[in-house]
Amino acid sequence: MLVDSRNEEPAWTGPAPRPNIEAIKPYKPGKPIEQVVRELGLRGHIDKLASNENPLGPSPKALAALRKELKNLHYYPEDSCHVLRDKLAKRFKAPLDGVMVGNGSVDIILQACLAFLGPETDLVTSVGSFVMAKVGTAVAGGRCLEVPTDEYRHDLDRILENVTERTRIVYLDNPMNPLGTMVNRRELDKFVSRLPDHVLLIVDEAYAEYITSRFYPRALDYVKKKRNVLVLRTFSKVYGLAGLRVGFGITRPELAGTIGKVRLPFNVSRAAQVAAAAALDDTAHVEKSRKLVDEGRKYLCAELKRLQVFNIPSLTNFVLVNFAVNAQAVFEALQRHGVITRTVRQYGFPNALRVTIGTADQNKRFIKALGAALEQLKTQ
Ligand SMILES: Cc1ncc(COP(=O)(O)O)c(C=O)c1O
């Protein structure tokens, strides 16, 4: 192998990638618990409050369905995910051909980007939105316009001002990750009515099940009105199946057909399909999970206030906690106390940590660790 003596990096000898590939800032996922434990040599109990997973675990019904399916793992899955899509179509009263299933909802975001974006085309989103739309745009070779938020929420008027002939996709995470805030029905109604027909609006509702506000807009309503809207949901959050990778989208059948052309065959495993179908029916588990988050959020917000730490009011299963100082030191101190949270520097918030709402015990341990960490940092 050739070595460039100036920086000791091996010189590139393979085929040149497309220029946009070089520019991609890869998505940095939260580290799995095993990796953090290994890297830091942590011992004892660890609480992972980093990736907005369900602390109650998978639905027992999903686990039972999975166990039954294990003996069939030598068979490829059903490529069309028919059983799961049919269930989703019935649940959401949507046409079957408009229901898409992905290897996580990130898969569907990437598919939409690959289907609609390329040179001379734009995706418009907000600064601080979920990063996958930006990654997908870069992979497709399009341009991503990031519009500043207003009071930690999507600024829909400014987003609209950035929509031009070049725009193919507007991506709104509602609620936003990592901010945890939403736009309401009146605001989104107005936005959708003003959005031109050559634009696909993706509304990513990964945390929708946690929201009880009657002002929360269910973007499926726009799909039903035949607007160019793709609504995304996931089994990774309230359904507790993040490890299986399964998410879904609902849109107009014509759009689903176009986007589906770039889908990889068998993109959703057998295990994921059966578990998701069973989890969808486990309304008791969903309700228990939602309630846990509701109570946990109230507890955490009250305790953060007591510790005089600012957090952005959240509608989701996580809170964005803002410190007066760079959050990296707090993050590391928390890790030494056995609590793994998430830095959000890559979203433009160097002073904040995103903390997943855990079980009551996990929340208590986090608050105790945070109190201790802040005391230690004060004295340094
Ligand atoms: C807004 C948003 N969309 C999508 C995802 C990813 O979902 P999935 O696990 O289905 O790919 C996340 C995960 O954190 C998210 O916050």
The ligand as an SDF file (V2000), in Angstrom:
LIG
                    3D

 16 16  0  0  0  0  0  0  0  0999 V2000
  -37.3900   11.7470   14.4390 C   0  0  0  0  0  0  0  0  0  0  0  0
  -36.8400   10.3700   14.2890 C   0  0  0  0  0  0  0  0  0  0  0  0
  -37.0890    9.6820   13.1780 N   0  0  0  0  0  0  0  0  0  0  0  0
  -36.6260    8.4390   12.9990 C   0  0  0  0  0  0  0  0  0  0  0  0
  -35.8590    7.8250   13.9610 C   0  0  0  0  0  0  0  0  0  0  0  0
  -35.2990    6.4710   13.7040 C   0  0  0  0  0  0  0  0  0  0  0  0
  -36.2570    5.5270   13.7210 O   0  0  0  0  0  0  0  0  0  0  0  0
  -35.9490    4.0570   13.2680 P   0  0  0  0  0  0  0  0  0  0  0  0
  -35.3520    3.3570   14.4240 O   0  0  0  0  0  0  0  0  0  0  0  0
  -37.3220    3.5340   12.8980 O   0  0  0  0  0  0  0  0  0  0  0  0
  -35.0530    4.0830   12.0770 O   0  0  0  0  0  0  0  0  0  0  0  0
  -35.5600    8.4890   15.1280 C   0  0  0  0  0  0  0  0  0  0  0  0
  -34.7130    7.8330   16.1320 C   0  0  0  0  0  0  0  0  0  0  0  0
  -34.1860    8.3340   17.0350 O   0  0  0  0  0  0  0  0  0  0  0  0
  -36.0770    9.7890   15.2970 C   0  0  0  0  0  0  0  0  0  0  0  0
  -35.8060   10.4870   16.3970 O   0  0  0  0  0  0  0  0  0  0  0  0
  1  2  1  0
  2  3  1  0
  2 15  2  0
  3  4  2  0
  4  5  1  0
  5  6  1  0
  5 12  2  0
  6  7  1  0
  7  8  1  0
  8  9  2  0
  8 10  1  0
  8 11  1  0
 12 13  1  0
 12 15  1  0
 13 14  2  0
 15 16  1  0
M  END
$$$$
